[in-house]
Amino acid sequence: MNKIREIAANPRSAINIAFIIVLIFVGIMLNIRLNELMYEFSEGQVARQAEIIAENASASFGSVTASLRSRAGALENQEEEIVLTIMGIFNRTQGGMSLGLTAADGTAVFGMPVSAEDFPAVQDAFRGNGSKGYHPEKGLIFCYPVFNGDNIRYVLYELYPVPMLQGRFGVHCYGGQGRAAVISGSNEVIVPFADGDPAETGEFLGGERTALFTDLAVQLENSGAVSKQVDIHGGKYFVFASAVSGTDYYLIGFVPEAVGAAGANDITSLVTNVFMLLTVLFIVGLIYLMLNSRKLRENEELVKGKQVAEEASRAKSEFLASMSHEIRTPINAILGMDELILREYRDPGLRKYALNIRNAGNTLMSIINDILDFSKIESGKMKLVPVEYDVSLMIYDLVTMVKPRAEQKGLDLIVRADERIPSVLYGDNIRIKQCVLNILTNAVKYTNAGSVTLTVTFTQTDDTHIKLRVSVKDTGIGIKPEDIERLFQPFERVDLTRNRSVEGTGLGMSIVKNLLAMMDSRIEAESEYGKGSVFSFEVLQEIRSRQEMGSYESGFERAAEKKSEESTHVFAPAARILIVDDIEMNLTVAAGLLKPTGITVDTALSAKEGLALAANHEYDVIFIDDRMPGMSGVEMLRKLREDKNSICCEKPCIVLTANVVSGARDSYMKEGFEDYLSKPIDAGELERTLFRYLPENKVTVRQENGEKPEKRSGGENGMISGLDMYIRDDERLYDAVRLLMDRTSGKH
C-alpha cells in the first residue's frame, strides 16, 4: 500500500499513467479510423463486384440476341416455304419460350402474333436493329430483322413468359448470400431475384427503398457502378446498382454487410487485436518501471505522444499509404522508447519485458506489411533482400510470437529443430519468417485441441548451400481436398460454415505462395478432413558459418547479449543536425537514439519552425518528416532549396516517413531528398546514414573492441574524443572544451 501511495505521489508516475490513457485513446481512435477506411474500401469492392454481376446479366441477354442473329441469317433470302420449314425445325428446341416470325403489317408468319402496341421493340427491329422489350403480363421479347436483299422482310422474335424469366435470366451473386435483380429505368422489375419467391423482389423494392435505388441510379451517370451501406430488414447491408450494358436496364441488389466486407472486417479486427496486445505489453513495462522507479531515476520521460489522423481518398494507393502512416506513427514512438530501454537498462526482468514488446511490435508490423506486401506482389514490385542471419534466433522469434496464442487455446507447441543446422545462413530471413509465421498462425487458429508441431531440418546440396526445410503439422479440423487450392487465393475463406468465427485477412497463405515462388520454392499441403494438416516447404540458402546451430533456445540469450554489447560506432561531437517532425514523441526518440554519438541535435515541431532554424544556424544534415500539418516535408524542402541566401540551402536533407508503399522511395528521391529513412527508425540505419552524410572532418569512428576512437579523416575536432571518458558526463564542460578547440583551430 505504501508503495502504491509513493507511485501516485511521484510526478513521473503520473505522466506514465497519463501516457497509458493516451495510448488507449489512440487505440480507440485508430480503430474508429480504420473502420471508416474499411467501409469506404468495402463500398468500392461491392461496387466493383456489381459491375461484374451486371456484365454477367448483359452476357445472358447478349447470348439470346446472338442466337437470334444466327437464326435470322439462316432465313435470309429464302423462299417462304423454306422459311416455314426452317422455323419448324427451330421450334422443336424451345422449352416454354415462344418463337415466332412476323411481317411488317403485323401478320404472324409463324407462331403467335405479337402486337407492336404491346412490344414496340418489334417496330424497332423493322428499322434494322436487334432490340428487346418487356410487357408486365406477357414477358420479355427479343427481336431481330430478317433481310431479303437490302429490305427487311420479317422480324424474328423470342418471347419469354414472365414465369420463365427468373429461371432463365436470374442473376446469382455472392454464392447465394446476396440478391440481384434487373429493373427498367422506371423501377419496373424485368428479372426478379434468382432465389426465392419472385414476389420478394417487388416487396424489397417497395416503400422507402424505391427512392434509395432511384438515388443510386442517378449516381450511375458519373460511375459505372455504385454501392452504399444501409440498414434494411433489421440488419446492415450493402445495396448496389450498375448499368447493364447493351440495354436500357439496371442491375440492383443487396448483400449482407458481413459478406460484402468480409475481408475488410477481418483485417480491421486483426490489426485492432494485435495493437491491443502491444498496448497491454507496453503497459506492463511501464508498471514495472514505476514499481522500480528508485532504480531508474536517471531515466528521462519515457512516453508522450499523439496520433495525427489524416483524411484519405477512396483510391487504393492512398488508402494503403494512409493506413501505413497512421499505424506506423505510434509504433515508431513505442518501439523507439523500447529501444532506449534496451540501451540504458541492464535489469534482466525489465529487458525481458522490453524484448517481448519489441517482438509484439514486430508482429504488428508484419500484419501491416501483409497488406502492403499484397499490393506490392500485385504490382510486381516485391523484391527479396538477402542478409546474413542467425537461424536459432529466427526459430526462437517464431516460437515467442506463436507460443502465447497456442497456450491461450490449451495447445501444445512442439518444436523439433535439427541442432546440426549451420548457425549462420545467407538469405531473406524476414520473408522466410513471414511464411512460417503465417503457416503457424493458421495452424493455431484452426486447431481446437491437441498440438501444433514445427519441424526445421536441412539437406546439404553442395559445399556452400543447404536446403532449409520447414514443416508445420497440426491436429486441427483439416481441409477438404476440393478446398486446398482455394486456400491460396487472396481473400478466400474455406469451409465458412465451420470457420465463420475464425479471424483472418484471407491474405496470409496467398502471400506465402507468392513469396516462396520468388525464392524458387513452393508450399506443399497435405490434409485429412477432421484430423489435421501438414504444410511444408524448402528454400535454398547459402552457408555463412559452418558452426552447428545447437539448441534453438540459445538464440534468445545471444540476442540479449548482442543487444547489451552493441555500441555506437559514429562519434561526432562537432557535428550539428536538425530534426523536423510534428510529433514530439518522434523527436524524443530520435534525439535519444543519437545521444551516444555526441552530435548536437536541434528539433522543430513544424516545417515553418524548421525553416526558421535553418535560416539562422548551419546544420550538417537535416531530417524532415514527410507528413506535417500546414506545410509538408516536400514543401519545406522546396522552400529550403529555393532560398539561395540560406546557409543550409545545399545541405543534405533526408526524409523520415512511415509511407513504405511501392514507389515511395523513388518518389522522394525525385523531389530532391538525398536519402530516405522509414519509420519505425532503425538505430543502426540512422547511424549509417549519418556516417555517409556528415562532413568527414567532424566524424571519428569508435572501434568495436572499445579502444580509443580514431578519426575517419582529417579534422582538429577529432582530438576531443581522447578526453571523452573524462568529460562526457558534464555536458557544459564538454561543450566548453569543444568550443576552445574549435577556436584554436581557427574556426571561430
VOGU-3710 file (C-alpha; in Angstrom, 3 decimals, decimal comma):
1> mnkireiaan> 0,000/0,000/0,000  2,836/2,414/0,829  4,464/1,577/-2,478  1,236/2,453/-4,317  1,000/5,812/-2,468  4,626/6,505/-3,348  3,932/5,811/-7,021  0,814/8,006/-7,028  2,738/10,888/-5,447  5,560/10,673/-7,999
11> prsainiafi> 5,066/13,205/-10,876  6,871/10,917/-13,299  4,470/8,095/-12,432  1,553/10,445/-13,071  2,994/11,185/-16,523  3,349/7,467/-17,204  -0,267/6,850/-16,195  -1,357/9,736/-18,411  0,563/8,216/-21,290  -1,200/4,867/-20,751
21> ivlifvgiml> -4,552/6,676/-21,011  -3,378/8,466/-24,160  -2,197/5,163/-25,641  -5,598/3,553/-25,021  -7,316/6,606/-26,509  -5,064/6,409/-29,580  -6,025/2,748/-29,954  -9,734/3,624/-29,835  -9,325/6,461/-32,348  -7,219/4,220/-34,571
31> nirlnelmye> -9,938/1,570/-34,507  -12,602/4,145/-35,445  -10,475/5,495/-38,279  -9,699/2,002/-39,551  -13,428/1,178/-39,589  -14,156/4,312/-41,627  -11,416/3,493/-44,135  -12,523/-0,119/-44,342  -16,155/0,867/-45,025  -15,039/3,141/-47,862
41> fsegqvarqa> -12,864/0,364/-49,227  -15,686/-2,219/-48,858  -18,218/0,003/-50,675  -15,753/0,253/-53,547  -15,266/-3,535/-53,551  -19,042/-4,167/-53,617  -19,441/-1,637/-56,459  -16,754/-3,420/-58,485  -18,492/-6,738/-57,813  -21,777/-5,172/-59,007
51> eiiaenasas> -20,096/-4,325/-62,325  -19,067/-7,972/-62,733  -22,603/-9,187/-61,907  -24,059/-6,674/-64,405  -21,638/-7,935/-67,063  -22,938/-11,477/-66,441  -26,540/-10,264/-66,862  -25,583/-8,428/-70,060  -23,885/-11,565/-71,372  -27,042/-13,581/-70,633
61> fgsvtaslrs> -29,162/-11,143/-72,682  -26,471/-10,969/-75,352  -26,454/-14,748/-75,825  -30,151/-14,652/-76,793  -29,549/-11,786/-79,253  -26,577/-13,649/-80,733  -28,714/-16,779/-81,176  -31,457/-14,741/-82,911  -28,900/-13,105/-85,198  -27,621/-16,527/-86,248
71> ragalenqee> -31,139/-17,856/-86,902  -32,134/-14,731/-88,803  -29,098/-15,237/-91,023  -30,308/-18,734/-91,879  -33,681/-17,287/-93,040  -32,268/-14,506/-95,243  -33,169/-14,568/-98,985  -35,051/-17,893/-98,589  -38,397/-18,753/-100,205  -41,378/-18,677/-97,861
81> eivltimgif> -41,837/-22,464/-97,878  -38,220/-22,961/-96,887  -38,570/-20,243/-94,224  -41,534/-22,072/-92,663  -39,663/-25,388/-92,764  -36,646/-23,897/-91,029  -38,883/-22,226/-88,431  -40,476/-25,610/-87,736  -37,037/-27,068/-87,091  -36,118/-24,159/-84,822
91> nrtqggmslg> -39,368/-24,510/-82,873  -38,666/-28,112/-81,826  -35,954/-26,987/-79,394  -37,955/-24,405/-77,461  -38,759/-25,086/-73,782  -41,549/-22,776/-72,678  -40,281/-19,856/-74,810  -42,315/-18,761/-77,849  -40,523/-18,458/-81,191  -42,198/-16,526/-83,998
101> ltaadgtavf> -41,886/-14,652/-87,254  -43,972/-11,563/-88,042  -44,351/-9,478/-91,189  -44,216/-5,681/-91,417  -48,040/-5,436/-91,436  -48,215/-7,314/-88,125  -49,251/-10,642/-89,675  -47,874/-13,664/-87,842  -45,976/-15,695/-90,469  -45,060/-18,294/-87,864
111> gmpvsaedfp> -46,014/-18,656/-84,223  -48,311/-16,496/-82,144  -48,931/-12,890/-83,229  -47,263/-10,104/-81,252  -48,646/-6,614/-81,067  -46,437/-3,599/-81,733  -48,576/-1,826/-79,147  -47,529/-4,367/-76,504  -43,973/-4,639/-77,780  -42,612/-1,503/-79,512
121> avqdafrgng> -39,361/-3,483/-79,895  -40,942/-5,212/-82,949  -41,167/-1,896/-84,788  -37,606/-1,035/-83,690  -36,397/-4,297/-85,317  -38,078/-3,355/-88,619  -35,781/-0,308/-88,594  -32,775/-2,640/-88,927  -31,502/-3,310/-85,402  -31,858/-6,073/-82,844
131> skgyhpekgl> -33,987/-4,926/-79,899  -35,704/-6,109/-76,765  -38,784/-5,076/-74,775  -40,836/-6,027/-71,743  -44,551/-6,354/-71,034  -45,512/-6,905/-67,365  -48,083/-9,592/-68,286  -46,628/-11,198/-71,420  -42,915/-11,209/-70,668  -39,582/-10,289/-72,250
141> ifcypvfngd> -39,225/-10,253/-76,066  -36,053/-10,311/-78,175  -36,348/-9,258/-81,861  -34,018/-9,362/-84,883  -34,652/-8,376/-88,543  -34,624/-10,928/-91,380  -33,381/-9,386/-94,627  -34,323/-10,138/-98,212  -31,629/-8,369/-100,182  -31,453/-4,801/-98,843
151> niryvlyely> -35,011/-4,874/-97,482  -36,329/-6,180/-94,177  -38,816/-8,941/-94,907  -39,636/-10,287/-91,429  -38,811/-9,847/-87,770  -37,756/-12,995/-85,898  -38,578/-12,955/-82,184  -38,248/-14,999/-78,994  -40,793/-14,297/-76,247  -40,023/-15,443/-72,695
161> pvpmlqgrfg> -43,156/-15,509/-70,460  -42,992/-13,798/-67,060  -42,876/-17,064/-65,018  -39,859/-18,159/-67,080  -37,717/-15,038/-66,571  -36,479/-15,882/-63,077  -35,102/-19,272/-64,095  -33,729/-18,185/-67,499  -32,166/-14,793/-66,647  -31,948/-14,820/-62,831
171> vhcyggqgra> -28,669/-13,349/-61,569  -26,760/-15,204/-58,824  -24,284/-13,311/-56,642  -22,063/-13,866/-53,583  -22,658/-17,618/-53,628  -26,379/-17,211/-52,966  -25,848/-14,930/-49,941  -26,754/-11,809/-51,941  -29,726/-10,874/-54,136  -29,722/-9,110/-57,521
181> avisgsnevi> -32,493/-8,168/-59,975  -32,776/-6,380/-63,326  -35,121/-3,376/-63,481  -36,104/-0,776/-66,066  -35,425/2,939/-65,774  -38,917/3,350/-64,276  -38,190/0,788/-61,498  -40,221/-1,910/-63,281  -38,905/-5,399/-62,372  -37,698/-7,200/-65,521
191> vpfadgdpae> -35,853/-10,153/-63,937  -36,635/-10,896/-60,248  -34,207/-12,262/-57,666  -32,740/-15,592/-58,780  -33,557/-17,326/-55,497  -36,819/-17,401/-53,569  -40,334/-16,195/-54,377  -40,441/-13,672/-57,288  -42,819/-11,561/-55,203  -39,913/-10,946/-52,799
201> tgeflggert> -38,333/-8,648/-55,398  -41,337/-6,331/-55,586  -41,649/-6,260/-51,806  -37,980/-5,366/-51,454  -38,207/-2,501/-53,978  -41,324/-1,035/-52,398  -41,657/1,848/-49,979  -38,608/3,901/-48,978  -36,220/1,640/-50,871  -37,690/2,787/-54,219
211> alftdlavql> -36,201/6,232/-53,561  -32,947/4,635/-52,401  -32,401/2,783/-55,679  -33,558/5,817/-57,665  -30,765/7,823/-55,985  -28,266/5,089/-56,812  -29,409/5,116/-60,459  -28,800/8,885/-60,597  -25,244/8,353/-59,294  -24,639/5,905/-62,167
221> ensgavskqv> -24,477/8,893/-64,523  -20,958/9,557/-63,153  -19,887/5,988/-62,375  -20,246/2,535/-63,852  -21,438/1,090/-60,525  -22,247/2,398/-57,035  -22,695/0,915/-53,566  -23,918/2,177/-50,191  -24,098/0,739/-46,667  -27,660/0,915/-45,217
231> dihggkyfvf> -29,886/-0,619/-42,530  -32,648/-2,781/-44,036  -34,571/-5,873/-42,935  -33,425/-5,099/-39,368  -29,753/-5,572/-40,289  -26,806/-3,938/-42,038  -26,448/-4,448/-45,793  -24,651/-3,074/-48,825  -27,063/-2,086/-51,611  -25,637/-1,731/-55,107
241> asavsgtdyy> -26,585/-0,721/-58,638  -24,942/-0,956/-62,057  -25,953/-0,304/-65,667  -26,490/-3,431/-67,805  -24,520/-2,728/-70,972  -26,343/-3,170/-74,307  -29,745/-2,485/-72,662  -31,740/0,307/-71,031  -31,931/-1,746/-67,846  -30,186/-1,547/-64,468
251> ligfvpeavg> -28,931/-4,209/-62,085  -29,885/-3,596/-58,439  -29,399/-5,722/-55,355  -28,138/-6,123/-51,814  -25,708/-8,262/-49,828  -25,263/-8,624/-46,041  -22,531/-6,387/-44,636  -20,710/-9,387/-43,124  -20,405/-10,948/-46,605  -19,634/-7,842/-48,651
261> aaganditsl> -16,996/-6,591/-46,197  -15,678/-9,966/-45,013  -12,023/-9,366/-45,890  -12,014/-5,760/-44,662  -13,630/-6,674/-41,326  -11,088/-9,436/-40,744  -8,192/-7,034/-41,387  -9,657/-4,416/-39,016  -10,255/-6,974/-36,267  -6,788/-8,476/-36,607
271> vtnvfmlltv> -4,940/-5,144/-36,554  -7,020/-3,940/-33,593  -6,385/-7,119/-31,578  -2,631/-7,042/-32,130  -2,488/-3,316/-31,336  -4,309/-4,003/-28,051  -1,835/-6,814/-27,281  1,036/-4,402/-27,885  -0,661/-1,834/-25,635  -1,027/-4,365/-22,796
281> lfivgliylm> 2,632/-5,391/-23,051  3,761/-1,781/-23,068  1,582/-1,001/-20,018  3,168/-3,951/-18,188  6,585/-2,486/-18,986  5,569/0,941/-17,680  4,160/-0,546/-14,480  7,438/-2,387/-13,962  9,309/0,897/-14,432  7,077/2,664/-11,917
291> lnsrklrene> 7,475/-0,099/-9,348  11,242/0,217/-9,710  11,357/3,997/-10,028  14,124/4,366/-7,385  16,495/2,363/-9,594  15,564/4,331/-12,704  15,828/7,960/-11,523  18,260/8,891/-14,311  15,776/7,747/-16,917  14,050/10,638/-18,727
301> elvkgkqvae> 10,355/10,738/-19,504  9,529/7,563/-21,468  6,180/8,212/-23,019  4,465/11,171/-24,572  2,788/11,164/-27,972  -0,148/11,890/-30,108  -1,824/10,340/-33,087  -2,428/12,523/-36,131  -5,397/11,318/-38,179  -5,380/12,432/-41,810
311> easraksefl> -8,064/12,283/-44,416  -7,614/9,622/-47,095  -9,195/9,415/-50,562  -11,017/6,365/-51,953  -8,086/5,444/-54,177  -6,474/2,156/-53,158  -2,912/3,505/-53,168  -3,839/6,447/-50,923  -5,768/4,103/-48,632  -2,672/1,921/-48,181
321> asmsheirtp> -0,352/4,916/-47,693  -2,698/6,469/-45,110  -3,136/3,182/-43,251  0,636/2,648/-43,187  1,327/6,167/-41,882  -1,373/6,227/-39,196  -0,347/2,859/-37,722  3,442/3,203/-38,062  3,500/6,641/-36,358  2,541/5,380/-32,849
331> inailgmdel> 4,541/2,172/-33,402  7,587/4,345/-34,138  7,221/6,018/-30,734  6,615/2,740/-28,886  9,466/0,793/-30,474  11,784/3,799/-30,236  11,204/4,140/-26,493  11,601/0,377/-26,187  14,995/0,643/-27,916  16,081/3,271/-25,374
341> ilreyrdpgl> 15,068/0,932/-22,528  17,189/-1,852/-24,040  20,149/0,529/-24,364  20,044/2,161/-20,956  18,952/-0,576/-18,531  20,507/-3,919/-17,611  17,843/-5,273/-15,270  17,086/-8,822/-16,622  13,358/-8,648/-15,841  12,951/-5,258/-17,494
351> rkyalnirna> 14,971/-6,368/-20,538  12,749/-9,426/-20,908  9,632/-7,210/-20,945  11,316/-4,861/-23,434  12,284/-7,721/-25,778  8,699/-9,034/-25,632  7,413/-5,542/-26,509  9,809/-5,461/-29,462  8,631/-8,900/-30,654  4,960/-7,897/-30,366
361> gntlmsiind> 5,679/-4,640/-32,213  7,382/-6,558/-34,992  4,351/-8,862/-35,166  2,043/-5,873/-35,674  4,390/-4,504/-38,323  4,314/-7,867/-40,108  0,493/-7,725/-40,270  0,595/-4,223/-41,702  3,252/-5,388/-44,129  0,969/-8,289/-45,173
371> ildfskiesg> -1,463/-5,746/-46,570  1,312/-3,682/-48,183  3,076/-6,816/-49,443  -0,108/-7,969/-51,164  -0,205/-4,626/-53,003  3,495/-4,940/-53,961  3,013/-8,526/-55,187  0,020/-7,469/-57,291  2,056/-4,652/-58,890  5,169/-6,821/-59,384
381> kmklvpveyd> 7,343/-4,585/-57,161  8,114/-7,069/-54,385  11,866/-7,713/-54,026  13,884/-10,112/-51,861  16,625/-8,663/-49,600  19,122/-11,412/-48,621  21,243/-10,885/-45,473  23,277/-12,978/-43,030  21,067/-14,253/-40,205  21,184/-16,430/-37,101
391> vslmiydlvt> 18,941/-19,484/-37,661  18,383/-20,191/-33,961  17,308/-16,595/-33,364  14,820/-16,812/-36,234  13,304/-20,001/-34,782  13,226/-18,511/-31,275  11,414/-15,402/-32,558  8,805/-17,585/-34,279  8,211/-19,639/-31,127  7,987/-16,486/-28,990
401> mvkpraeqkg> 5,335/-14,981/-31,271  3,194/-18,115/-31,619  3,512/-19,795/-28,204  1,188/-17,387/-26,283  -1,566/-17,977/-28,852  -1,168/-21,740/-28,562  -1,161/-21,657/-24,748  -4,279/-19,484/-24,739  -6,111/-22,256/-26,616  -4,573/-25,017/-24,483
411> ldlivrader> -2,472/-26,396/-27,342  0,983/-27,947/-27,140  3,536/-26,157/-29,322  6,193/-28,755/-30,185  9,459/-27,594/-31,756  11,828/-30,045/-33,436  14,843/-28,174/-34,800  17,867/-30,091/-36,060  20,788/-28,867/-33,932  23,213/-29,641/-36,784
421> ipsvlygdni> 21,835/-26,836/-38,991  24,623/-24,314/-39,841  24,267/-21,439/-37,382  24,531/-18,542/-39,882  22,893/-18,576/-43,321  22,507/-16,031/-46,118  19,022/-15,336/-47,464  15,919/-13,214/-46,928  15,158/-14,353/-43,371  12,398/-11,753/-42,986
431> rikqcvlnil> 10,392/-13,327/-45,819  11,140/-16,878/-44,646  9,988/-15,963/-41,136  6,894/-14,286/-42,616  5,991/-17,503/-44,456  6,487/-19,725/-41,381  4,623/-17,317/-39,098  1,597/-17,255/-41,422  1,516/-21,074/-41,541  1,953/-21,421/-37,752
441> tnavkytnag> -0,715/-18,803/-37,036  -3,174/-20,622/-39,310  -2,390/-23,930/-37,596  -3,159/-22,456/-34,156  -6,347/-20,755/-35,391  -7,789/-23,907/-36,921  -6,754/-26,316/-34,129  -9,055/-26,564/-31,123  -7,349/-29,416/-29,266  -4,076/-31,310/-29,428
451> svtltvtftq> -0,838/-29,847/-30,729  0,993/-27,846/-33,382  4,436/-29,165/-34,358  7,140/-27,039/-36,014  9,947/-29,099/-37,612  13,080/-27,465/-39,062  15,625/-29,687/-40,846  18,065/-29,352/-43,739  19,638/-31,158/-46,663  23,198/-30,414/-47,830
461> tddthiklrv> 23,174/-29,629/-51,575  26,845/-28,676/-52,046  29,781/-27,255/-50,078  28,262/-23,788/-49,792  24,479/-24,322/-49,802  21,741/-26,190/-47,974  18,038/-26,657/-48,487  16,324/-25,460/-45,304  13,108/-27,455/-44,840  10,278/-26,205/-42,636
471> svkdtgigik> 7,198/-28,264/-41,783  4,141/-27,378/-39,655  1,807/-30,176/-38,547  -1,425/-29,695/-36,600  -4,223/-31,817/-35,171  -6,862/-29,341/-36,315  -10,046/-29,516/-38,354  -8,327/-30,318/-41,647  -9,245/-29,228/-45,157  -11,414/-30,861/-47,789
481> pedierlfqp> -9,432/-31,886/-50,916  -11,501/-29,575/-53,120  -10,736/-26,596/-50,835  -6,919/-26,859/-50,789  -6,382/-24,795/-53,969  -8,828/-22,119/-52,766  -6,770/-21,774/-49,585  -4,033/-19,987/-51,551  -6,346/-17,483/-53,257  -6,460/-13,901/-51,822
491> fervdltrnr> -9,395/-13,100/-49,507  -10,640/-16,707/-49,702  -12,051/-18,431/-46,605  -12,721/-22,158/-46,930  -15,474/-24,082/-45,095  -17,295/-20,914/-43,996  -19,916/-22,856/-42,060  -17,324/-24,278/-39,602  -14,884/-21,373/-39,660  -17,218/-18,379/-39,505
501> svegtglgms> -15,836/-17,287/-36,095  -12,149/-17,645/-37,093  -10,379/-14,329/-37,637  -8,058/-13,659/-40,559  -7,391/-11,418/-43,559  -7,531/-14,174/-46,143  -4,195/-12,886/-47,482  -1,638/-14,881/-45,485  -1,448/-18,107/-47,493  -1,656/-16,240/-50,800
511> ivknllammd> 1,371/-14,166/-49,763  3,205/-17,329/-48,632  2,610/-18,915/-52,038  3,918/-15,844/-53,911  6,934/-15,285/-51,637  8,009/-18,908/-51,945  7,655/-18,664/-55,729  10,063/-15,706/-55,649  12,524/-17,931/-53,759  12,130/-20,724/-56,377
521> srieaeseyg> 10,118/-22,816/-53,943  6,525/-23,835/-53,390  4,330/-24,839/-50,477  3,225/-28,450/-50,077  -0,099/-29,176/-48,364  -1,429/-32,473/-47,038  -4,655/-32,684/-45,076  -7,234/-35,146/-43,815  -10,585/-33,525/-43,155  -11,392/-33,623/-39,462
531> kgsvfsfevl> -7,947/-34,877/-38,390  -5,327/-32,272/-39,263  -2,957/-30,829/-41,857  0,733/-30,636/-42,747  2,258/-27,668/-44,596  5,910/-27,677/-45,644  8,420/-26,015/-47,982  12,150/-25,954/-48,804  14,323/-22,927/-49,606  17,893/-22,882/-50,870
541> qeirsrqemg> 20,197/-20,910/-48,512  23,900/-20,088/-48,613  26,088/-21,179/-45,687  27,959/-18,343/-43,973  29,093/-20,257/-40,867  29,625/-23,994/-40,642  29,306/-23,975/-36,859  26,280/-26,022/-35,835  23,280/-24,109/-34,535  22,825/-26,184/-31,386
551> syesgferaa> 19,707/-25,622/-29,298  17,425/-23,002/-30,837  16,709/-21,595/-27,341  20,238/-20,195/-27,358  19,053/-17,610/-29,885  17,382/-15,550/-27,175  20,482/-15,461/-24,960  22,656/-14,472/-27,925  20,188/-11,743/-28,895  20,142/-10,295/-25,389
561> ekkseesthv> 23,946/-10,494/-25,138  24,358/-8,860/-28,532  21,977/-6,040/-27,591  23,938/-5,447/-24,372  27,250/-5,327/-26,240  26,075/-3,029/-29,053  27,978/0,214/-29,127  27,768/3,357/-31,198  30,337/3,478/-33,992  29,793/7,096/-35,069
571> fapaariliv> 31,149/9,764/-32,708  30,803/13,354/-33,962  30,680/15,929/-31,116  31,497/18,748/-33,554  28,507/17,975/-35,785  25,106/19,645/-35,589  21,880/18,344/-37,144  18,225/19,403/-37,320  15,231/17,022/-36,998  11,787/18,290/-38,069
581> ddiemnltva> 8,687/16,275/-37,077  5,239/17,399/-35,943  5,077/14,623/-33,295  7,125/15,427/-30,215  7,475/11,770/-29,227  9,253/11,039/-32,533  11,712/13,866/-31,797  12,338/12,450/-28,313  13,042/9,000/-29,771  15,414/10,293/-32,467
591> agllkptgit> 17,330/12,504/-30,022  17,613/9,615/-27,553  18,987/7,272/-30,221  21,629/9,868/-31,173  22,669/10,716/-27,601  25,753/8,413/-27,566  27,087/9,986/-30,799  27,779/13,342/-29,136  26,031/15,126/-32,033  24,226/18,397/-31,210
601> vdtalsakeg> 20,569/17,797/-32,094  18,103/20,664/-32,675  14,400/19,845/-33,138  11,410/21,587/-34,679  7,728/20,668/-34,400  6,717/22,159/-37,763  8,145/22,888/-41,192  7,820/26,631/-40,549  9,827/26,364/-37,320  12,390/24,176/-39,117
611> lalaanheyd> 12,901/26,764/-41,890  13,429/29,487/-39,262  16,124/27,414/-37,521  17,805/26,547/-40,844  17,988/30,246/-41,717  19,920/31,090/-38,522  22,074/28,003/-37,894  24,372/25,926/-40,049  23,415/22,252/-39,918  25,417/19,369/-41,341
621> vifiddrmpg> 22,352/17,185/-42,022  18,594/17,908/-41,868  15,985/15,170/-41,238  12,425/16,084/-42,352  9,152/14,219/-41,681  7,098/13,930/-44,885  3,596/14,399/-43,395  3,133/17,537/-41,311  0,072/19,811/-40,988  0,244/23,210/-42,647
631> msgvemlrkl> 3,366/22,521/-44,702  4,514/19,063/-45,785  8,113/17,835/-45,755  8,309/18,083/-49,564  7,097/21,705/-49,447  9,666/22,540/-46,753  12,457/21,031/-48,888  11,401/23,125/-51,894  11,401/26,344/-49,860  14,793/25,488/-48,340
641> redknsicce> 16,331/24,850/-51,778  14,754/27,998/-53,278  16,256/30,282/-50,588  19,751/30,715/-52,037  20,670/33,060/-49,144  20,126/30,324/-46,542  23,321/28,783/-45,149  21,559/25,392/-45,268  20,338/25,697/-48,874  22,563/22,878/-50,178
651> kpcivltanv> 22,843/20,767/-47,010  21,891/17,054/-47,231  18,179/16,530/-46,470  16,820/13,093/-45,536  13,114/12,271/-45,423  11,639/10,483/-42,385  8,478/8,662/-43,388  6,024/5,948/-42,432  4,970/5,669/-46,071  6,516/2,421/-47,343
661> vsgardsymk> 4,123/1,554/-50,169  5,502/0,651/-53,572  7,338/3,527/-55,289  7,514/5,797/-52,210  11,332/5,871/-52,072  11,715/6,781/-55,765  9,091/9,481/-55,372  11,001/11,178/-52,524  14,305/10,951/-54,402  12,716/12,706/-57,395
671> egfedylskp> 11,567/15,517/-55,103  15,199/16,209/-54,209  15,843/14,364/-50,929  19,332/12,863/-50,638  18,142/9,774/-48,777  15,174/8,002/-47,157  14,631/6,556/-43,642  11,469/4,613/-42,854  9,623/4,554/-39,512  9,964/2,876/-37,070
681> idagelertl> 13,511/4,290/-37,103  16,252/1,629/-37,003  19,157/2,836/-34,833  21,789/1,116/-36,980  20,410/2,525/-40,228  20,216/6,011/-38,678  23,882/5,744/-37,681  24,963/4,511/-41,131  23,073/7,359/-42,799  24,837/9,934/-40,614
691> frylpenkvt> 28,208/8,345/-41,401  27,505/8,798/-45,130  26,427/12,435/-44,998  28,285/14,121/-42,090  31,448/16,054/-43,081  34,489/13,783/-42,791  36,421/16,233/-40,618  33,697/16,064/-37,953  33,421/12,275/-37,562  35,523/9,776/-35,658
701> vrqengekpe> 34,851/6,032/-35,655  34,727/4,098/-32,376  36,158/0,566/-32,705  34,077/-2,465/-31,671  36,710/-3,579/-29,140  36,211/-0,348/-27,201  39,665/1,114/-27,937  40,345/4,832/-28,340  38,327/6,373/-31,227  40,146/7,028/-34,458
711> krsggengmi> 39,440/9,885/-36,850  37,701/8,873/-40,064  39,825/11,506/-41,852  41,407/14,914/-41,145  39,908/17,442/-38,732  41,007/19,023/-35,452  37,785/18,281/-33,575  38,637/14,588/-33,511  41,179/15,421/-30,755  38,412/15,967/-28,261
721> sgldmyirdd> 37,486/12,276/-28,430  40,574/11,478/-26,344  39,004/13,373/-23,433  35,644/11,658/-23,868  35,969/9,279/-20,906  36,735/12,202/-18,539  34,289/14,943/-19,503  31,283/13,397/-21,307  29,184/13,288/-18,127  29,452/17,092/-17,778
731> erlydavrll> 27,731/18,466/-20,895  28,621/22,135/-20,268  32,284/21,299/-19,637  32,316/19,152/-22,762  30,818/21,975/-24,891  33,317/24,483/-23,470  36,292/22,252/-24,352  34,903/21,677/-27,826  34,453/25,437/-28,386  38,004/26,114/-27,160
741> mdrtsgkh> 39,450/23,559/-29,594  37,391/24,980/-32,459  38,806/28,447/-31,772  42,331/27,063/-31,531  41,924/25,522/-34,981  40,876/28,925/-36,353  37,234/28,073/-36,992  35,898/30,996/-34,880
//
